[in-house]
């Protein structure tokens, strides 16, 4: 079993030596044996957030919108990678922050959004595009959330709407028409 406190402290030190200004936040939890008892002095990985300084400094020059989503990590570790991206002036994807969490649940989203707001997205009036999953919406809708108006404006992801319509109606033409409508509605800055 790894000592994750030392691993995370090492990651933070490494990133700030070789990539100065990198923001790293992490959480761990007590290690348990097979019987469910706490193993004293041992902790295990739970969550990790990071944002590179270049991404933090570049974000204010991007369009005033971000996209957030999560995806499964496959293989030995079944965690979730959550990321936030923006668009630069030429509509290129600009990654701004990353997190690895155990599940795409309320706890994981809250951890990610809290640190995204603390370290990267500091201004109000940002559009946040997502799949608008119920778990993510529950975090956005909290009273103390800085991810709802006037701080941020949640928006739907057209690709998710199109994929859901295709699944629901079993018709790929609907998906194509929704994507086409989404392209027509794009605002060019």
C-alpha positions as protocol buffer text, in pm:
chain_id: "A"
residue {
  index: 1
  type: UNK
  ca { x: 0 y: 0 z: 0 }
}
residue {
  index: 2
  type: UNK
  ca { x: 132 y: 341 z: -97 }
}
residue {
  index: 3
  type: UNK
  ca { x: 159 y: 631 z: 142 }
}
residue {
  index: 4
  type: UNK
  ca { x: -52 y: 877 z: -56 }
}
residue {
  index: 5
  type: UNK
  ca { x: 28 y: 1176 z: 166 }
}
residue {
  index: 6
  type: UNK
  ca { x: 391 y: 1154 z: 60 }
}
residue {
  index: 7
  type: UNK
  ca { x: 292 y: 1085 z: -300 }
}
residue {
  index: 8
  type: UNK
  ca { x: 66 y: 1392 z: -319 }
}
residue {
  index: 9
  type: UNK
  ca { x: 318 y: 1617 z: -143 }
}
residue {
  index: 10
  type: UNK
  ca { x: 578 y: 1492 z: -390 }
}
residue {
  index: 11
  type: UNK
  ca { x: 347 y: 1565 z: -683 }
}
residue {
  index: 12
  type: UNK
  ca { x: 286 y: 1917 z: -557 }
}
residue {
  index: 13
  type: UNK
  ca { x: 659 y: 1979 z: -504 }
}
residue {
  index: 14
  type: UNK
  ca { x: 750 y: 1827 z: -843 }
}
residue {
  index: 15
  type: UNK
  ca { x: 488 y: 2030 z: -1030 }
}
residue {
  index: 16
  type: UNK
  ca { x: 596 y: 2355 z: -865 }
}
residue {
  index: 17
  type: UNK
  ca { x: 965 y: 2291 z: -933 }
}
residue {
  index: 18
  type: UNK
  ca { x: 925 y: 2193 z: -1297 }
}
residue {
  index: 19
  type: UNK
  ca { x: 599 y: 2371 z: -1378 }
}
residue {
  index: 20
  type: UNK
  ca { x: 595 y: 2673 z: -1144 }
}
residue {
  index: 21
  type: UNK
  ca { x: 256 y: 2805 z: -1040 }
}
residue {
  index: 22
  type: UNK
  ca { x: 72 y: 2477 z: -1087 }
}
residue {
  index: 23
  type: UNK
  ca { x: -223 y: 2454 z: -848 }
}
residue {
  index: 24
  type: UNK
  ca { x: -268 y: 2112 z: -688 }
}
residue {
  index: 25
  type: UNK
  ca { x: -538 y: 2017 z: -439 }
}
residue {
  index: 26
  type: UNK
  ca { x: -598 y: 1666 z: -312 }
}
residue {
  index: 27
  type: UNK
  ca { x: -795 y: 1468 z: -60 }
}
residue {
  index: 28
  type: UNK
  ca { x: -732 y: 1127 z: 88 }
}
residue {
  index: 29
  type: UNK
  ca { x: -917 y: 905 z: 330 }
}
residue {
  index: 30
  type: UNK
  ca { x: -827 y: 648 z: 594 }
}
residue {
  index: 31
  type: UNK
  ca { x: -710 y: 310 z: 463 }
}
residue {
  index: 32
  type: UNK
  ca { x: -928 y: 15 z: 560 }
}
residue {
  index: 33
  type: UNK
  ca { x: -837 y: -351 z: 594 }
}
residue {
  index: 34
  type: UNK
  ca { x: -1052 y: -630 z: 449 }
}
residue {
  index: 35
  type: UNK
  ca { x: -1269 y: -632 z: 761 }
}
residue {
  index: 36
  type: UNK
  ca { x: -1341 y: -259 z: 723 }
}
residue {
  index: 37
  type: UNK
  ca { x: -1124 y: -149 z: 1015 }
}
residue {
  index: 38
  type: UNK
  ca { x: -908 y: 163 z: 987 }
}
residue {
  index: 39
  type: UNK
  ca { x: -536 y: 99 z: 934 }
}
residue {
  index: 40
  type: UNK
  ca { x: -375 y: 361 z: 1156 }
}
residue {
  index: 41
  type: UNK
  ca { x: -111 y: 578 z: 993 }
}
residue {
  index: 42
  type: UNK
  ca { x: -218 y: 485 z: 638 }
}
residue {
  index: 43
  type: UNK
  ca { x: -431 y: 688 z: 399 }
}
residue {
  index: 44
  type: UNK
  ca { x: -549 y: 619 z: 45 }
}
residue {
  index: 45
  type: UNK
  ca { x: -607 y: 843 z: -254 }
}
residue {
  index: 46
  type: UNK
  ca { x: -952 y: 997 z: -296 }
}
residue {
  index: 47
  type: UNK
  ca { x: -941 y: 1308 z: -519 }
}
residue {
  index: 48
  type: UNK
  ca { x: -687 y: 1519 z: -706 }
}
residue {
  index: 49
  type: UNK
  ca { x: -731 y: 1859 z: -879 }
}
residue {
  index: 50
  type: UNK
  ca { x: -467 y: 2038 z: -1082 }
}
residue {
  index: 51
  type: UNK
  ca { x: -440 y: 2339 z: -1309 }
}
residue {
  index: 52
  type: UNK
  ca { x: -119 y: 2445 z: -1482 }
}
residue {
  index: 53
  type: UNK
  ca { x: -15 y: 2808 z: -1441 }
}
residue {
  index: 54
  type: UNK
  ca { x: -10 y: 2867 z: -1818 }
}
residue {
  index: 55
  type: UNK
  ca { x: -373 y: 2755 z: -1834 }
}
residue {
  index: 56
  type: UNK
  ca { x: -471 y: 2974 z: -1540 }
}
residue {
  index: 57
  type: UNK
  ca { x: -300 y: 3279 z: -1690 }
}
residue {
  index: 58
  type: UNK
  ca { x: -434 y: 3209 z: -2041 }
}
residue {
  index: 59
  type: UNK
  ca { x: -797 y: 3158 z: -1941 }
}
residue {
  index: 60
  type: UNK
  ca { x: -886 y: 3531 z: -1911 }
}
residue {
  index: 61
  type: UNK
  ca { x: -801 y: 3566 z: -2282 }
}
residue {
  index: 62
  type: UNK
  ca { x: -1048 y: 3294 z: -2385 }
}
residue {
  index: 63
  type: UNK
  ca { x: -1415 y: 3325 z: -2470 }
}
residue {
  index: 64
  type: UNK
  ca { x: -1631 y: 3368 z: -2161 }
}
residue {
  index: 65
  type: UNK
  ca { x: -1746 y: 3008 z: -2152 }
}
residue {
  index: 66
  type: UNK
  ca { x: -1620 y: 2677 z: -2024 }
}
residue {
  index: 67
  type: UNK
  ca { x: -1719 y: 2319 z: -2089 }
}
residue {
  index: 68
  type: UNK
  ca { x: -1703 y: 2055 z: -1816 }
}
residue {
  index: 69
  type: UNK
  ca { x: -1736 y: 1681 z: -1848 }
}
residue {
  index: 70
  type: UNK
  ca { x: -1613 y: 1359 z: -1697 }
}
residue {
  index: 71
  type: UNK
  ca { x: -1494 y: 1033 z: -1849 }
}
residue {
  index: 72
  type: UNK
  ca { x: -1399 y: 691 z: -1715 }
}
residue {
  index: 73
  type: UNK
  ca { x: -1036 y: 596 z: -1679 }
}
residue {
  index: 74
  type: UNK
  ca { x: -996 y: 236 z: -1788 }
}
residue {
  index: 75
  type: UNK
  ca { x: -750 y: -28 z: -1678 }
}
residue {
  index: 76
  type: UNK
  ca { x: -622 y: -95 z: -1331 }
}
residue {
  index: 77
  type: UNK
  ca { x: -780 y: 215 z: -1176 }
}
residue {
  index: 78
  type: UNK
  ca { x: -1149 y: 278 z: -1230 }
}
residue {
  index: 79
  type: UNK
  ca { x: -1154 y: 647 z: -1143 }
}
residue {
  index: 80
  type: UNK
  ca { x: -1309 y: 938 z: -1332 }
}
residue {
  index: 81
  type: UNK
  ca { x: -1119 y: 1216 z: -1509 }
}
residue {
  index: 82
  type: UNK
  ca { x: -1309 y: 1545 z: -1492 }
}
residue {
  index: 83
  type: UNK
  ca { x: -1189 y: 1833 z: -1702 }
}
residue {
  index: 84
  type: UNK
  ca { x: -1278 y: 2188 z: -1792 }
}
residue {
  index: 85
  type: UNK
  ca { x: -1189 y: 2344 z: -2125 }
}
residue {
  index: 86
  type: UNK
  ca { x: -1239 y: 2684 z: -2280 }
}
residue {
  index: 87
  type: UNK
  ca { x: -1206 y: 2818 z: -2636 }
}
residue {
  index: 88
  type: UNK
  ca { x: -950 y: 3065 z: -2755 }
}
residue {
  index: 89
  type: UNK
  ca { x: -1027 y: 3335 z: -3014 }
}
residue {
  index: 90
  type: UNK
  ca { x: -973 y: 3091 z: -3302 }
}
residue {
  index: 91
  type: UNK
  ca { x: -1216 y: 2836 z: -3149 }
}
residue {
  index: 92
  type: UNK
  ca { x: -934 y: 2605 z: -3045 }
}
residue {
  index: 93
  type: UNK
  ca { x: -980 y: 2397 z: -2731 }
}
residue {
  index: 94
  type: UNK
  ca { x: -789 y: 2538 z: -2435 }
}
residue {
  index: 95
  type: UNK
  ca { x: -769 y: 2301 z: -2134 }
}
residue {
  index: 96
  type: UNK
  ca { x: -791 y: 2484 z: -1804 }
}
residue {
  index: 97
  type: UNK
  ca { x: -826 y: 2230 z: -1520 }
}
residue {
  index: 98
  type: UNK
  ca { x: -833 y: 1858 z: -1443 }
}
residue {
  index: 99
  type: UNK
  ca { x: -938 y: 1631 z: -1159 }
}
residue {
  index: 100
  type: UNK
  ca { x: -932 y: 1262 z: -1084 }
}
residue {
  index: 101
  type: UNK
  ca { x: -1212 y: 1146 z: -855 }
}
residue {
  index: 102
  type: UNK
  ca { x: -1342 y: 808 z: -747 }
}
residue {
  index: 103
  type: UNK
  ca { x: -1692 y: 858 z: -892 }
}
residue {
  index: 104
  type: UNK
  ca { x: -1879 y: 1114 z: -1098 }
}
residue {
  index: 105
  type: UNK
  ca { x: -2097 y: 1187 z: -798 }
}
residue {
  index: 106
  type: UNK
  ca { x: -2193 y: 1497 z: -602 }
}
residue {
  index: 107
  type: UNK
  ca { x: -1879 y: 1478 z: -388 }
}
residue {
  index: 108
  type: UNK
  ca { x: -1651 y: 1456 z: -694 }
}
residue {
  index: 109
  type: UNK
  ca { x: -1823 y: 1738 z: -883 }
}
residue {
  index: 110
  type: UNK
  ca { x: -1830 y: 1961 z: -576 }
}
residue {
  index: 111
  type: UNK
  ca { x: -1456 y: 1906 z: -521 }
}
residue {
  index: 112
  type: UNK
  ca { x: -1380 y: 1991 z: -885 }
}
residue {
  index: 113
  type: UNK
  ca { x: -1607 y: 2295 z: -914 }
}
residue {
  index: 114
  type: UNK
  ca { x: -1488 y: 2442 z: -583 }
}
residue {
  index: 115
  type: UNK
  ca { x: -1123 y: 2433 z: -689 }
}
residue {
  index: 116
  type: UNK
  ca { x: -1201 y: 2540 z: -1046 }
}
residue {
  index: 117
  type: UNK
  ca { x: -1367 y: 2852 z: -904 }
}
residue {
  index: 118
  type: UNK
  ca { x: -1090 y: 2913 z: -647 }
}
residue {
  index: 119
  type: UNK
  ca { x: -797 y: 2878 z: -885 }
}
residue {
  index: 120
  type: UNK
  ca { x: -908 y: 2941 z: -1244 }
}
residue {
  index: 121
  type: UNK
  ca { x: -1256 y: 3086 z: -1306 }
}
residue {
  index: 122
  type: UNK
  ca { x: -1251 y: 3387 z: -1078 }
}
residue {
  index: 123
  type: UNK
  ca { x: -1477 y: 3626 z: -1272 }
}
residue {
  index: 124
  type: UNK
  ca { x: -1855 y: 3616 z: -1282 }
}
residue {
  index: 125
  type: UNK
  ca { x: -2068 y: 3599 z: -1596 }
}
residue {
  index: 126
  type: UNK
  ca { x: -1917 y: 3278 z: -1738 }
}
residue {
  index: 127
  type: UNK
  ca { x: -2127 y: 3029 z: -1935 }
}
residue {
  index: 128
  type: UNK
  ca { x: -2075 y: 2670 z: -1823 }
}
residue {
  index: 129
  type: UNK
  ca { x: -2167 y: 2411 z: -2085 }
}
residue {
  index: 130
  type: UNK
  ca { x: -2225 y: 2056 z: -1961 }
}
residue {
  index: 131
  type: UNK
  ca { x: -2432 y: 1745 z: -2016 }
}
residue {
  index: 132
  type: UNK
  ca { x: -2649 y: 1880 z: -1733 }
}
residue {
  index: 133
  type: UNK
  ca { x: -2649 y: 1549 z: -1552 }
}
residue {
  index: 134
  type: UNK
  ca { x: -2863 y: 1537 z: -1240 }
}
residue {
  index: 135
  type: UNK
  ca { x: -2562 y: 1505 z: -1009 }
}
residue {
  index: 136
  type: UNK
  ca { x: -2389 y: 1809 z: -1157 }
}
residue {
  index: 137
  type: UNK
  ca { x: -2714 y: 2008 z: -1150 }
}
residue {
  index: 138
  type: UNK
  ca { x: -2760 y: 1927 z: -780 }
}
residue {
  index: 139
  type: UNK
  ca { x: -2423 y: 2092 z: -706 }
}
residue {
  index: 140
  type: UNK
  ca { x: -2498 y: 2393 z: -928 }
}
residue {
  index: 141
  type: UNK
  ca { x: -2840 y: 2443 z: -763 }
}
residue {
  index: 142
  type: UNK
  ca { x: -2707 y: 2463 z: -406 }
}
residue {
  index: 143
  type: UNK
  ca { x: -2781 y: 2797 z: -238 }
}
residue {
  index: 144
  type: UNK
  ca { x: -2413 y: 2883 z: -188 }
}
residue {
  index: 145
  type: UNK
  ca { x: -2314 y: 2781 z: -544 }
}
residue {
  index: 146
  type: UNK
  ca { x: -2109 y: 3023 z: -751 }
}
residue {
  index: 147
  type: UNK
  ca { x: -2206 y: 2828 z: -1065 }
}
residue {
  index: 148
  type: UNK
  ca { x: -2553 y: 2977 z: -1118 }
}
residue {
  index: 149
  type: UNK
  ca { x: -2667 y: 3327 z: -1220 }
}
residue {
  index: 150
  type: UNK
  ca { x: -2536 y: 3591 z: -1181 }
}
residue {
  index: 151
  type: UNK
  ca { x: -2202 y: 3418 z: -1118 }
}
residue {
  index: 152
  type: UNK
  ca { x: -2230 y: 3166 z: -1400 }
}
residue {
  index: 153
  type: UNK
  ca { x: -2489 y: 3064 z: -1657 }
}
residue {
  index: 154
  type: UNK
  ca { x: -2536 y: 2689 z: -1701 }
}
residue {
  index: 155
  type: UNK
  ca { x: -2600 y: 2584 z: -2063 }
}
residue {
  index: 156
  type: UNK
  ca { x: -2673 y: 2260 z: -2246 }
}
residue {
  index: 157
  type: UNK
  ca { x: -2419 y: 2077 z: -2459 }
}
residue {
  index: 158
  type: UNK
  ca { x: -2569 y: 2039 z: -2809 }
}
residue {
  index: 159
  type: UNK
  ca { x: -2379 y: 1716 z: -2871 }
}
residue {
  index: 160
  type: UNK
  ca { x: -2533 y: 1559 z: -2560 }
}
residue {
  index: 161
  type: UNK
  ca { x: -2882 y: 1676 z: -2662 }
}
residue {
  index: 162
  type: UNK
  ca { x: -2831 y: 1525 z: -3009 }
}
residue {
  index: 163
  type: UNK
  ca { x: -2700 y: 1194 z: -2874 }
}
residue {
  index: 164
  type: UNK
  ca { x: -2989 y: 1170 z: -2628 }
}
residue {
  index: 165
  type: UNK
  ca { x: -3243 y: 1245 z: -2904 }
}
residue {
  index: 166
  type: UNK
  ca { x: -3092 y: 975 z: -3126 }
}
residue {
  index: 167
  type: UNK
  ca { x: -3108 y: 723 z: -2841 }
}
residue {
  index: 168
  type: UNK
  ca { x: -3464 y: 819 z: -2747 }
}
residue {
  index: 169
  type: UNK
  ca { x: -3611 y: 825 z: -3098 }
}
residue {
  index: 170
  type: UNK
  ca { x: -3376 y: 578 z: -3271 }
}
residue {
  index: 171
  type: UNK
  ca { x: -3325 y: 817 z: -3560 }
}
residue {
  index: 172
  type: UNK
  ca { x: -2983 y: 944 z: -3666 }
}
residue {
  index: 173
  type: UNK
  ca { x: -3140 y: 1217 z: -3882 }
}
residue {
  index: 174
  type: UNK
  ca { x: -3269 y: 1388 z: -3565 }
}
residue {
  index: 175
  type: UNK
  ca { x: -2914 y: 1390 z: -3428 }
}
residue {
  index: 176
  type: UNK
  ca { x: -2781 y: 1549 z: -3749 }
}
residue {
  index: 177
  type: UNK
  ca { x: -3052 y: 1816 z: -3751 }
}
residue {
  index: 178
  type: UNK
  ca { x: -2990 y: 1910 z: -3386 }
}
residue {
  index: 179
  type: UNK
  ca { x: -2615 y: 1936 z: -3450 }
}
residue {
  index: 180
  type: UNK
  ca { x: -2684 y: 2151 z: -3758 }
}
residue {
  index: 181
  type: UNK
  ca { x: -2912 y: 2380 z: -3558 }
}
residue {
  index: 182
  type: UNK
  ca { x: -2643 y: 2407 z: -3291 }
}
residue {
  index: 183
  type: UNK
  ca { x: -2388 y: 2518 z: -3550 }
}
residue {
  index: 184
  type: UNK
  ca { x: -2628 y: 2785 z: -3679 }
}
residue {
  index: 185
  type: UNK
  ca { x: -2673 y: 2919 z: -3325 }
}
residue {
  index: 186
  type: UNK
  ca { x: -2299 y: 2947 z: -3256 }
}
residue {
  index: 187
  type: UNK
  ca { x: -2195 y: 3296 z: -3161 }
}
residue {
  index: 188
  type: UNK
  ca { x: -1868 y: 3403 z: -3316 }
}
residue {
  index: 189
  type: UNK
  ca { x: -1673 y: 3653 z: -3109 }
}
